[in-house]
Amino acid sequence: MAAAKGDGAVGELELQAAIGFNGHVPGGLICHPDREHILYPLGCTVVIQHLDTKKQSFLHGHADNVSCVVVSRDGMYVASGQVTCIGFKMTDDDDDFYLGTTSGDVLKVNTSSKVVTACGPQKKKFSMRSDDLFFIGTNKCQMYRSAYATFKEELVAVCHTEAVNDIVFPEGHSDLFVTCSTNDIRVWYTPERLERLRVTVPNVTCHAVEVTRDGMVIISAWNDGKIRAFVPATGEPMYEINNAHNLGVTAIAATSDCKQIISGGGDGQVRIWNIGEKTQKLREVLKEHRGAVSCIKINKNDKEGVTASLDGTCVIWDLVRYVRKQMILDNTLFKCVCYHPGEYQIITSGTDRKIVYWEVLDGSAIREVQGSLSSSINGMDITSDGASFVTGGDDHLVKLWDYKEGTVTHVGVGHSGNITRLKICPANKYIVSVSADGAVLIWKYPSSG
């Protein structure tokens, strides 16, 4: 489990819950023989979930997507296999080879005669009891439970069917979080992993989502160039800003007084919008970036902000005079940026796999650490006290860092898709990470002891 801080060892983040289901694995949803649990693959993890309490446990060990899973008849053993690129090589003295089929049979074939010499396992005849249940998993990543007697279905679990692009906690609330994906925005209740609200906008993709500090509005950035706002409690539309950006809205943030929205687009422009009770007016257009804006952060007094772009620049803005204060240049595609709570430093990362600390005052680099050995870092978040921050990216790992030391203290293994964003909840109870395979993983934030 978690290693003591300062002993040089890296602890393991505990996976507390998972929201997601790979509906594309044939026969991947299994009812355990005890009729109290179900098993299913999610990324490189096998999830075991109690039907009534919804309590989950996890089987780890795979390095890629779980592609098959089976339970022994007595329920004592679980076997699973994963996607692999390593081909099967048969030695010269092999007389037989084995084939697995989609029907669950294993065939033994003689290499010389090319004849099936055996098959198994032997199957019992099917018998149905009036109280029997069966489970259905769809390629839309939904689970249903039904009784043979009534054939009436009950929705057991739902999750995103496409890449999850962003996640945000409302200010001061750890028990609710919001995610966005293609076609929808969803609000989740963290303790029970339940979907509380779904806002559906067909045939478009939501790139980023934010909740205003007062908790009264969900604002969202969409690939059709619109900014859409919704009521968090009901999902009802509040307003739309049409043609906010020509090449889609790619990033969004709101000031703490809830009177302005700052948006970034695929065109590289940063736009400031004045939000009134019934009106939304463009206040200013800032043109410094030449590539898509990937992340926007605003400081606590709303007088300064920073934007990261795929053109290799981060710009620190004066939001009173609407001018550039500092421009940071690096040989990378910036994916994420965070203010330290003291607001004298920012940290950035992107495709060069490095995490860089910068001085806000003059834009100078003061520290650089290797964030990943192999892949881009796509998301980061920092604790309210600035002691730790978390990163995730294309290496599928969630990493918790000590800010002062610049070292990894804990690592979470569970995703099989590229991590797109992640957040630490306000009370430092959870870390929630989302990924391109539609998974939402909830990690227990390690105790300081």
N, C-alpha and C positions, 0 to 999 in steps of 0.2 A: 504494500500500500504506500501511502505518501511518505516520502523520506523526510527526515528532520531537516528544516531549513538551515543551510550553511554547512552541511556535511559533505557537499560536493556531489552527492548522488541525485539522480533525477527521479522524482516520484511519478506515479501513474495516476492520471485523472480517472476518477470513478464515473463510469457511465450510469446515470441514474434513471434515465428514461429515453425512449426512442419513439418518435412519431414518423411513421412511414411503413411502407410495405411494397416489396418488389413483386408486383402482379405479373411479371413477365417470366417468372420461373415456373415451368410446368410442374404441377403437383406440389408447389411450394408452401401451400397453406395446409397444415396438418393438425388434426384433433388428436391430442394425446389419449392413449387408452384409458387413463383415469377419468376422462370426460370432464375434467376440470381445467385443463390447460390447452392452449393452442401454441404451435410453433410455426415460425415463418422466417425467411431470410430478409435481411435488410443490409445492403452493402456487403461488407466482409464479416458481418455478425449474424448469428442465429438468435432470434428473440424468442423467449419462452414467456408467455403471458397467461396469468390466471383469468379465467372468464368472468368471474364475479367481482373480484377486488381490483382487477386490471394491473396488479403488481407484476413487474417485469424482472426477469433475470436474463443474463446474456452469456452466450458461448463465443469466445474469441479464439483466434488462432489463424484465421485465413489472412492472406495478403492481397486478395483480390475478391471480386464479387462472388458470393456464394451462388452456385448454379444448380445445386440439388441438395435435398435434405430428406432424411427418412428416419423413422422411429421404430425400434424393435417392437415386436408384438406385446412383450411384457412391459414396455415403457421404460425399461432400465437404461437403454442406450440410444444415443442419437448419432447418426453418421451424416456427414455433409461433405460436399465437394465444391471446388471453386473453378472459376475460369482460369485457364492457363494457356500460355503460348508454347509450352514445351511439348513437342510431338512425341508420340509413343514409338519406341524403337524395339523391334522384335529381334532377338538373337537367333543365330543360325540353327541352334538345336531346339528351338521352341516348336512343339508339335501342335499346339493349340493356341488360340487367342479367344478373348471374351468380348462380347458386345452388350452394352446396356441399351434398352429400348425405352420408348416413351410410355409403353404399357406397364413398365415395372419389371419386365422379364430380363434375365441375364442369359444370353445364348453362348454356348461353347462351340466353336467352329474348328474343325481340323484343317490345318494349313495345307496338307497334301491333297486330301480328297475334296476340300472346300465344301464339306457337308456339316450341317448342324448335328453334333453328337449328343448334346444334352441341353436342357433348359431348366430354369427354376427362378425363384422358389415356387414350390407347390402352393396353390391357392385354394382356400376353402370356399365352398359355395356361399353365396351371399344370403344372409338372413336379416330381416328387418324387424325391429321391435317398435312398438307404438310410441315409445318415449325417445327414440333415437333422434339425434340431431346431426345435421351435416353443415359444413361450412363452404362458402364460395368466395374465392378471391378473383377479382377482375383485373384486366389489364389497365384499368383506370385507377388501380391501387386502392380499391375499396374492398372491405370484408363484410360478408353477410352471413347470418346464422338462420337456419330454418329447421323446423321439425318435419319429419316425414309424414306425420299424421295430418298436419294442417297445410303444409307446404307454403306457409306464410313467412316471408323473409323479414329479418330484423337487421338493420345496419349496425355493425359492430365497431367498425373503425373507418376513418377517412384520413386522407393526407393529400399533399400536393402530387399532381401527376407529372409535372414538369420541373425544371430547375427552380430552386428557391433563390431569389436574387437579393433579398434583404431581410433583416430582422431588427426590430426595435422594441425596447421596453418603454412604456409610458413613464414620465417623470415620477420617481418615488414609488413605483409599483413593480414588485417582483413577481406577482402572481398572474400577471397578464403580459402577453407579448404579441406582436403583430408581425406577420410574414407576408411576402408578396411573390407572385410567380406569373406565369402566363395565364391570362383570363381571370385572375382573382387576387383578392387580398383576404387573409384570414386572421381572426383574433383567437388566441388560444389561452386556456386556463392552465397555468403551469402545474399546480399540484396534481391534477387529475389527467393532464394531457388531453383535454377535451377541446374540441372546436366550439367556440362560443358564438362566432359570427363569421359569415362568408359574404364578401362583396364580389359579385361577378360582373365582369365587363368582357363580353365575348370578343374573341379574335384579336386581342391586343395583349401586350406584355407589360407588366409593371416592373420597372427597373429599380425603383427605390421608394421607400415609404418612411414617413415620419409622423409622430404624434406631437401636437403642440403642447407646450409646457403646462397649460391649464387643463389638458386632457379632453378638450372639447371637440377637436377636429383631427381626423386622419388625413394627411395630405400625401399625395402620391405622384410619381413621375412615370409617364407611359411612353412607349415607343411610337405612338401615333402623334407625338408632339403636344399632347395635352397634359395639363396639371389638373388632377381631380381631387376634390375634397369630399369627405363623408363624415356622417355622424357616427362616432365610435359605438354607441349603444345599440343603434338600429341598422347601421349601414346605409341609411338614406343619403342620396346625393345632396351636397350643400351648394357646390358651384363647380364649374369647369372653366379653365382658362384655355381657350383654343389657340392653336398655333404659337404655343409658348416657345418652342424651338423647332427649327426647320428639320433637323435630323433626329428628332426624338428627344425627350427629356431623360437624362441619364443620372442625375443626382439632384437631391433636394434637401433643404433644411429650413427651419423656421426660427425667427428670433425669439428670445425669451418673453418679450412682451406680446407675442402672437400677432403683431401688427404688420410684419413683413415676412415674405417667403423669398428665399434665395434659391434659384434653380440653375442647373448646369445642363448643357446640351451636347449632342453629338457634333454640333458645329463648333464647339469650343467656347461658345459665349457663356458668360455668367450674367444672369438677369435678376434684378431686384424688383419685387412686386409689393405694392402697398395693398394691404387687405383691410377693407372696411366691412361694415355690417352687411352691406348689400353690393359692394363694388370691389373689383380687383383691377388695379391699374399698374401698368408698367412704370416703374420709377426710374430705373437706370439700366444701361447695358454696358457691361465691362468686357473689353475685347483685348485679352492678352494671350490666351491659349490658342493653339492651332490644332489641337486634337480634342477628342471627347473628354468632358469633365467626368471624373470617376468618383469623386468624394468631395463633400463640403462640410466644414465645421465652423461654428461661430463661437466666439468667446462669450464669457458670462455677461458682460455689460453691453453686448450687441454692437460694440464700436469697432470690432475687428473680426475678420474671418480669414479662412485659408481654403483654397481649392486645389485639388490634385488633378492632374490631367495625364492622358495617355501620350501626350507629346513630349513627356520628360520634364515638365515644369510643375512646380508648386508656387502659387502666388499668395502672398499675404496681403490682404486688402484693408484699407481704411474705409470702414462702412459709414463714416460720417461725411467724408468728402468724396467718397467713391473713386478713389485712386489707388494705384499700386504702391504698397510700402516696400515690399521685398519680393524678388523673384529667385526661386531656387531652381537650379538646373542640374540634371544628373543624367547619366547614360542608362535610362530605364524607362519603362512605362509605369508611371505611378498609379497604383491601384487603391491606396488607402493612406489616410493621414489622421493623426489625433493630436489634440492639444494635451500637454501635461496640465493637471488641475491648477498648477501655479501659473500657467499661461506664459511662462518665460521660455518654454521649449515646445517644439513639436517633434513628433516621430513619424517617419514615412516608410513605406515599403512598396514593392512592385515586382516587376519581372526579373530584376537583377538578383533577387533572393536576399538582398541586404536590408537590414533595418538601420536607419540613419537618424541620429538625434541632431536637431538644428536649433540654433539660437533664433528666437523670434525677432530680437532687436536688429540684427544685421544679416540674418540669413546664412550664417556660417555653420558649417558642419563641425560638430564637436565630438561625435562618437559614431563608429560604424561597427556593426556586428553581423555575423552570418546568420540570417534568419532561417534558411533552408539549404540543404545540401544539393537539392536537385530541381526545385520547382519554384514558380511564382508564388508570392504571398498576396492574397486577394483581400484579406480583411484583418482588422485589428481593433481592439478596444482597450481602454485603460480604466483602472479602478478609480473611485472618487477620491481616494487619498493619494493616488499617484505612485503607490508602492509597487504595483504589479501591472502588467498588461498581457494581453492574449493575442495570438496570431493564428491564422489558418490559411491554407492555400492549396495548390495543386499536388502537394505531397500527401494530402488527405489527413494530416496530423494537426491536432489542436495543441498548441504550445503555450504554457503559462510562463511568463518571464518575470524576473526581478528587475525592476526599472533601474535602480542604482548600479547594480552589478552587471547588467546586460547579459544575464545567464538564464538558461532554461531551468525552471524548478520542477515542472510537471509536464507530462505529455499524455494526450488522450488519443487512443487508437480505436476507430470504429467506422469512420467514413470510408466509402469506396469511390465516391465521386469527388470531384474537386470542390473544396470548401469555398463558398462564395462570400460569406459574411459570418460574423459571430459577435456576440455581445455578452458582457458581464452584467447581471441584473443589479439594480440599485442597492440591494441589501447584501451583495456579495454572497448570495446563497447558491446561485447557479451560473453556469456558462452555457449559453445556447448557441449552437453552430448549425448552419444550414449549408446545403451542398447542391451540386448540379444534378444529382440523381434524385432529387426531391425529398431527401431525408432531413429531418429536424432532430438533432440529438441534444439532450439535456444532461449536462455534466455537473456533478457536485463540486462546488468550489471548495478547495482544500482548506482545512482549518490551519491557523497560524502555528498551532502547537505541533 
